[in-house]
Amino acid sequence: MENLSKDLWNYKFSHIYVEKEALNYKLSSKILEFFNQSRLVEIDHYKDVFCRSHQNFVLQKNSPNLILAVKRNNFVYHGSEMCDSFGNDNFYYTSAVMNCIYNCEYCYLQGMYPSSNIVIFVNIEDTIAEIEKMLKIHPVYLCVSYDTDLMAVEKVTGFLHRWMEVSREHDNLKIEIRTKSANFKAIEEIACLQNVILAWTLSPQKVIEEFEINTPSLAARLKSICAAIDKGWKVRLCFDPLLYIHNWEKLYMECVETTFNTLFKRKVYEVSLGVFRVSKDYLKIMNKLRVNSKVLAYPFETSNGICSYDEKHICQMVNLVKNEVKKYVPENKIYV
């Protein structure tokens, strides 16, 4: 790939595989024009490429390709039990993009998917139609950036702009946009919406450098957060996942201090804390892919199919970070 920069705006895919049906969509034309130096390959179904055998997720991260497809079913999913609903009923998520342009060593996607190629479903309007049907029955709390980072690829997809339009039309729809990017500028011209939450994942700079490959620095993320709050957006800070690594106490205490010193009395909407946890089945695959990983070397304990640290370490980490955050944020705004 050429011109791979930290913000990834010039992220180049050597090949773009496009379902024949997807060629009929305007978004496909827009994306193909954006990556006009890439080789176009027509396919019948995205799984013919995405699910082929003998792929290596980690190796593909060095040179992933792009797949444009039409989503035919499963437009909306119930929220994962490993994720906090923040007190919201009717918790759902949707995935208009599969996989992420970043390469975090601890990411569950490498255990979930057989390929690190990125799939963009170009028929987002079908997902929106499904959500609007649900909104006629009950309110919806929807996470739109679970299995990817939509803000990081907004220049390519425009999906966040579309979700903002939908949010503006339905006050019984609340949307969370999770990101590690520093790309608030992609949506800064949009007037803030009270039913949209921008949720930034924050990590110590050492963690970013060692385990969150290609992601923006902590300083760059905080700069975007400041800009978003100054524009009136609700911002949730996510110290999640907390990683039990060497010198973790010092690293996370410094991270919290740096975060709130940078924000300088700006009010955050909420803060969430969570330790590393992953499906037992996913972890088994991840360990095979990253045999030398420091993050995955911990002797994890398993409960109800979910692997995480032992209770002693979980309590130590959560309590330390929570106590640090409480210096800046009321306890009723902190979710664990």
Sequence and secondary structure as in RCSB ss.txt:
>XXXX:A:sequence
MENLSKDLWNYKFSHIYVEKEALNYKLSSKILEFFNQSRLVEIDHYKDVFCRSHQNFVLQKNSPNLILAVKRNNF
VYHGSEMCDSFGNDNFYYTSAVMNCIYNCEYCYLQGMYPSSNIVIFVNIEDTIAEIEKMLKIHPVYLCVSYDTDL
MAVEKVTGFLHRWMEVSREHDNLKIEIRTKSANFKAIEEIACLQNVILAWTLSPQKVIEEFEINTPSLAARLKSI
CAAIDKGWKVRLCFDPLLYIHNWEKLYMECVETTFNTLFKRKVYEVSLGVFRVSKDYLKIMNKLRVNSKVLAYPF
ETSNGICSYDEKHICQMVNLVKNEVKKYVPENKIYV
>XXXX:A:secstr
     TT TT   SEEEEETGGGGSHHHHHHHHHTTTSEEEEES THHHHT SS  HHHHTTS  EEEE   S  
 EE  TTS  TT SSEEE  SEES SSEETT THHHH S   EEEES HHHHHHHHHHHHTTS EEEE  SSS T
GGGHHHH HHHHHHHHHHH TTEEEEEEE  S GGGTTTS   TTEEEEEE   HHHHHHHEET   HHHHHHHH
HHHHHTT EEEEEEEEE   TTHHHHHHHHHHHHHHHHTT   SEEEEEE EEEHHHHHHHHHH TT SGGGS  
EEETTEEE  HHHHHHHHHHHHHHHTTTS GGGEE 
